[in-house]
Amino acid sequence: MAKIIQKTLPNILTSFRCISALIVPFLIIYGDEIGAVLAPVIFIIACFTDFFDGYFARKYNVVSNYGRIIDPIADKMLVVGTLFALCSENFFNYHYTFIPTFLIIIREIFISGLREQVAANKSIIHVSILAKWKTTFQMIACSSYLILRSHEYFFNSLVVEYICIMLIWFAAFITIITCYDYLKQVWSKL
């Protein structure tokens, strides 16, 4: 039984992230006060699964096609779905917040397509350390906005809002740098 858990745990955690990518936007848009509290909790737990699925995969030496394909997709689903939901709730209705959000979403879609094309040519684009940090900062930025949203029901803080704006811009900056890195890798394989 323990061996089965060890072999499936990374994929279970990845699957939880995929499911969370559906639940969190729903809670943001339709959850009112309860959703405002639950969305950041579920989102943050899902973010931690991104670390632990890789940790357990390395620890138990588990490699699967499901994990290799779905893990990066789950991250993108979680971040992009959350950003879209926050956009629908007018959290990025100013140019200084819409632009970084737009850049993050466009980059994620573009790189997903690029990865698919490279895979069709039987090549691999390796994930850089900076790309892992990119995902981390995107998740931190999304978490900050979810926490800001949950606290709007109780208090309104301009300082917290400015921190959120700085975090989303920083995440977008790293996102663009990693896009350039991926393009360099792809160019070298063509």
Summary of the structure (lengths in Angstrom):
residues: 190
radius of gyration: 17.3
end to end distance: 45.5
largest distance: 53.9
contacts: 596
relative contact order: 0.13
helix: 86%
strand: 0%
